[in-house]
Amino acid sequence: MFNILAPIFGLIVLAFASRRLNILGPNAYIELNRFVASLALPALIFDNVAHVTPAQLNQPGFVASFGIGAFAVFALPLFMAREGRAFGDRAVDGLSACYPNTGYIGLPLAFLAYGAPSAPGATIAAVFTTCVLFGFAIALLEWDLHRGHAFGAAVVKVGSSLLRNPIMIAPILALTVTAGWIEMPAAADRVVKLLAGSAGPCALVAHGLFLARDDPSNVHPWAAAMRPRPLALVTLKLLVQPVVTALLAVYAFGLNGMDAQLVVILSALPTGTGAFMLADVYKRDLEVTSTTILVSTVASAFTLSMYLIMLPRLL
């Protein structure tokens, strides 16, 4: 377990310390995160999708287990915490409770824990998270923002925003290679692989810098962590979501072995930074969201260890 998780959290801690010691500047996470989101992570997703067969991507049971588990947890804060909480804040809470960090932690962790055979499943989870979950949350926030305005205009705005997202464009372009419609030139393939190779370490460093960022919502994170709402969201993310996903995977869709273990591990990842990005853009409750990301990331070092030990014996 140490050999699997230490490189993941070691890079996060190293980046965190680098910012707190002022080795890296206050804007380092912004630019590195932009590089990962715009170039490195799309290249990694493109490379994974382009080099698997259509049969490997055709995993309806895996997709359904991961997706239904995520949306079930998303619905809990959205519909069960209505008193004194604005709809937009509840939508961000729902995303914080179910949005696994598949891009920054999940892809490198899957490779370290399960090797190359995990690539199709990890890619499916990353694409579902960044496209479907993220897109659904944007749609809810835009609907809340434009209530009383023309529905069609809001739909066009949301759709155009998603279609300009490199993380969403990458798998669509890669499918043309997977289907055999386009053959990648060797030089272009090498460029993609170089970018893809930087995604894991750069993403982990960016995540560590994000946790140490200079921001009013990040001044007293551990005091905020003791409040009921962040604790509830972390519990949903690290404990409830993987349990729901495991039950779906085994009893509803008949997954077993590595597939069952992988879908549970990916659902048990800490909250991704996408939730904070949306909270910032739409001016929602930044303190709750940032605290949830920090606490779930730290706590996941223990919960992921537990799952990696237990799952081979159970599934």
VOGU-3710 file (C-alpha; in Angstrom, 3 decimals, decimal comma):
1> mfnilapifg> 0,000/0,000/0,000  2,843/2,372/0,832  4,491/1,872/-2,553  1,181/2,591/-4,318  0,028/5,637/-2,345  3,319/7,243/-1,269  4,212/8,614/-4,746  0,695/10,065/-5,121  0,513/11,862/-1,792  4,269/12,506/-1,695
11> livlafasrr> 3,994/14,830/-4,691  0,972/16,568/-3,190  2,802/17,147/0,119  5,969/18,302/-1,675  3,985/20,862/-3,685  2,094/21,982/-0,569  5,374/22,559/1,288  6,912/24,341/-1,707  4,144/26,921/-1,654  4,093/27,351/2,116
21> lnilgpnayi> 7,898/27,855/2,089  7,475/30,319/-0,794  9,633/28,246/-3,152  6,793/28,497/-5,668  4,769/31,688/-6,047  1,113/32,366/-5,215  0,023/32,077/-8,851  1,892/28,827/-9,546  -1,167/26,623/-9,052  -3,255/28,743/-11,426
31> elnrfvasla> -0,829/28,435/-14,336  0,072/24,797/-13,676  -3,594/23,898/-13,323  -4,280/25,658/-16,631  -1,517/23,634/-18,307  -2,896/20,376/-16,929  -6,530/21,143/-17,768  -5,825/22,565/-21,245  -2,985/20,377/-22,522  -1,659/17,546/-20,344
41> lpalifdnva> -4,884/15,937/-19,103  -6,650/16,151/-22,500  -3,537/14,562/-24,050  -3,626/11,740/-21,489  -7,331/11,098/-22,097  -6,786/11,267/-25,868  -3,855/8,818/-25,671  -5,810/6,359/-23,521  -8,944/6,446/-25,674  -7,012/6,349/-28,972
51> hvtpaqlnqp> -5,073/3,219/-27,989  -7,857/1,031/-26,684  -10,250/-1,012/-28,747  -13,977/-0,207/-29,001  -14,636/-3,452/-27,100  -12,548/-2,215/-24,148  -14,551/1,015/-23,987  -17,839/-0,870/-24,251  -18,348/-1,443/-20,520  -21,982/-0,537/-19,749
61> gfvasfgiga> -21,899/-2,182/-16,320  -18,816/-0,196/-15,316  -20,300/3,067/-16,601  -23,665/2,431/-14,939  -22,127/1,494/-11,566  -19,903/4,555/-11,533  -22,521/6,938/-12,924  -25,563/5,872/-10,899  -23,478/5,820/-7,716  -22,274/9,360/-8,403
71> favfalplfm> -25,704/10,780/-9,232  -27,305/9,088/-6,224  -24,851/10,857/-3,920  -25,193/14,120/-5,889  -28,931/14,088/-5,175  -28,601/13,878/-1,383  -27,298/17,420/-0,644  -29,339/18,792/-3,541  -32,737/17,619/-2,289  -32,251/16,923/1,432
81> aregrafgdr> -30,675/20,205/2,610  -33,212/22,736/1,368  -33,709/24,730/4,564  -31,631/27,902/4,614  -29,475/26,859/1,653  -29,720/28,408/-1,815  -30,216/26,060/-4,760  -26,864/27,025/-6,308  -25,011/26,262/-3,068  -26,797/22,904/-2,813
91> avdglsacyp> -25,814/22,096/-6,401  -22,146/22,777/-5,609  -22,486/20,717/-2,407  -23,861/17,850/-4,467  -20,899/18,067/-6,836  -18,454/18,232/-3,916  -20,010/15,062/-2,470  -19,700/12,987/-5,655  -16,986/14,519/-7,895  -13,965/12,175/-7,659
101> ntgyiglpla> -10,530/13,479/-8,522  -10,161/11,023/-11,410  -7,893/13,221/-13,512  -5,353/14,343/-10,942  -5,277/11,335/-8,605  -7,382/8,558/-10,148  -5,470/7,969/-13,393  -1,993/7,730/-11,802  -3,362/5,707/-8,858  -5,139/3,225/-11,137
111> flaygapsap> -1,948/2,644/-13,123  0,147/2,142/-9,978  -2,394/-0,191/-8,353  -3,620/-2,227/-11,353  -1,222/-1,523/-14,220  -2,008/-0,995/-17,897  -5,243/-3,103/-17,873  -6,864/-0,366/-15,770  -6,511/2,259/-18,540  -9,933/1,756/-20,202
121> gatiaavftt> -11,887/1,845/-16,939  -9,920/4,786/-15,531  -10,398/6,680/-18,790  -14,147/6,007/-18,784  -14,376/7,326/-15,215  -12,298/10,421/-16,025  -14,391/11,267/-19,078  -17,667/10,669/-17,203  -16,530/12,842/-14,300  -15,200/15,765/-16,310
131> cvlfgfaial> -17,905/15,744/-18,982  -21,128/14,338/-17,524  -20,928/15,257/-13,813  -19,238/18,600/-14,431  -21,600/19,403/-17,290  -24,658/18,488/-15,217  -23,516/20,770/-12,392  -22,935/23,632/-14,842  -26,414/23,092/-16,268  -27,972/23,308/-12,784
141> lewdlhrgha> -26,019/26,453/-11,902  -26,849/28,106/-15,208  -30,520/27,204/-14,752  -30,433/28,755/-11,279  -28,679/31,846/-12,657  -31,096/32,296/-15,558  -34,369/31,404/-13,880  -36,953/33,646/-15,476  -34,897/34,011/-18,656  -35,267/32,159/-21,940
151> fgaavvkvgs> -34,514/28,461/-21,453  -33,109/28,104/-24,968  -30,494/30,813/-24,408  -29,288/29,076/-21,234  -29,045/25,729/-23,051  -26,992/27,291/-25,857  -24,630/28,931/-23,372  -24,083/25,721/-21,417  -23,601/23,647/-24,568  -21,115/26,045/-26,124
161> sllrnpimia> -19,127/26,193/-22,886  -18,864/22,405/-22,716  -17,950/22,029/-26,387  -15,029/24,432/-25,944  -13,632/22,389/-23,052  -10,429/20,561/-24,155  -11,152/17,701/-21,750  -14,445/17,095/-23,548  -12,990/17,558/-27,030  -10,115/15,096/-26,451
171> pilaltvtag> -12,122/11,827/-26,163  -14,335/12,800/-29,109  -11,282/13,331/-31,342  -9,642/10,168/-30,010  -12,656/8,073/-31,019  -11,834/8,831/-34,675  -8,478/7,107/-34,129  -10,018/4,245/-32,147  -12,550/3,636/-34,925  -9,775/3,604/-37,544
181> wiempaaadr> -10,999/6,680/-39,425  -7,740/8,573/-38,843  -4,215/7,231/-38,464  -1,983/9,200/-36,112  1,382/10,243/-37,618  4,290/8,956/-35,526  5,515/12,470/-34,693  2,059/13,617/-33,553  1,647/10,480/-31,474  4,976/11,194/-29,781
191> vvkllagsag> 3,937/14,756/-28,937  0,716/13,467/-27,401  2,612/10,861/-25,347  5,079/13,463/-24,046  2,216/15,693/-22,933  0,311/12,726/-21,501  3,365/11,664/-19,480  3,438/15,043/-17,768  -0,221/14,932/-16,754  0,107/12,728/-13,651
201> pcalvahglf> 2,993/14,462/-11,842  1,966/17,981/-12,899  -1,619/17,362/-11,825  -0,538/16,140/-8,391  1,778/19,134/-7,941  -1,019/21,481/-9,043  -3,343/19,848/-6,525  -0,846/20,332/-3,703  -0,363/23,979/-4,676  -4,135/24,427/-4,748
211> larddpsnvh> -4,452/23,108/-1,181  -1,790/25,629/-0,038  -3,142/28,576/-2,047  -3,372/32,133/-0,678  -7,101/32,635/-0,516  -9,566/33,998/2,074  -11,472/30,698/1,917  -8,283/28,818/2,808  -7,148/30,794/5,865  -8,480/28,469/8,596
221> pwaaamrprp> -9,261/25,211/6,782  -8,947/22,911/9,783  -11,272/25,003/11,917  -13,800/24,980/9,075  -13,317/21,219/8,720  -15,033/20,636/12,068  -18,300/22,136/10,857  -21,184/19,764/10,088  -21,552/20,497/6,363  -17,955/19,779/5,236
231> lalvtlkllv> -17,874/16,679/7,449  -21,124/15,447/5,899  -19,853/16,034/2,356  -16,551/14,258/3,081  -18,462/11,322/4,573  -20,642/11,097/1,474  -17,600/11,262/-0,789  -15,236/8,825/0,911  -17,636/6,358/2,525  -21,155/6,497/1,093
241> qpvvtallav> -20,313/6,813/-2,614  -17,911/3,824/-2,755  -20,359/1,646/-0,802  -23,253/2,538/-3,130  -21,018/1,957/-6,157  -19,835/-1,407/-4,820  -23,401/-2,601/-4,254  -24,381/-1,544/-7,763  -21,285/-3,096/-9,333  -21,661/-6,483/-7,666
251> yafglngmda> -25,401/-6,980/-7,256  -26,926/-4,933/-10,070  -24,342/-5,263/-12,863  -22,365/-8,392/-11,976  -18,861/-6,896/-12,009  -16,064/-8,818/-10,345  -12,280/-8,924/-10,044  -10,302/-5,897/-11,172  -13,300/-4,180/-12,797  -15,301/-4,218/-9,565
261> qlvvilsalp> -12,332/-3,135/-7,460  -11,361/-0,368/-9,883  -14,825/1,192/-10,111  -15,029/1,309/-6,303  -11,536/2,809/-5,945  -12,325/5,478/-8,535  -15,575/6,355/-6,776  -13,711/6,560/-3,439  -11,278/9,245/-4,625  -11,291/12,611/-2,823
271> tgtgafmlad> -13,247/15,567/-4,168  -11,697/17,074/-7,288  -10,814/20,727/-7,763  -13,532/21,118/-10,404  -16,023/21,716/-7,593  -13,980/24,677/-6,351  -13,665/26,041/-9,895  -17,461/26,121/-10,268  -17,973/27,553/-6,787  -15,546/30,347/-7,657
281> vykrdlevts> -17,011/31,080/-11,107  -20,616/31,138/-9,875  -19,816/32,863/-6,538  -21,151/30,097/-4,340  -19,938/28,956/-0,870  -16,159/28,751/-1,399  -15,291/27,916/2,203  -17,380/24,748/2,356  -16,146/23,573/-1,050  -12,448/24,235/-0,447
291> ttilvstvas> -12,615/22,658/3,022  -14,277/19,553/1,580  -11,499/19,193/-1,005  -8,742/19,607/1,588  -10,200/17,263/4,204  -11,245/14,588/1,701  -7,768/14,632/0,130  -6,016/14,181/3,470  -8,500/11,584/4,752  -8,382/9,622/1,483
301> aftlsmylim> -4,809/8,582/2,232  -6,332/6,373/4,937  -9,611/5,395/3,288  -7,964/4,471/-0,027  -5,443/2,338/1,857  -8,340/0,547/3,550  -10,134/-0,055/0,250  -7,002/-1,259/-1,542  -6,419/-3,793/1,250  -10,033/-4,964/1,654
311> lprll> -11,393/-5,025/-1,883  -9,277/-7,934/-3,235  -10,656/-10,041/-0,371  -14,272/-8,985/-0,894  -14,710/-8,606/-4,676
//
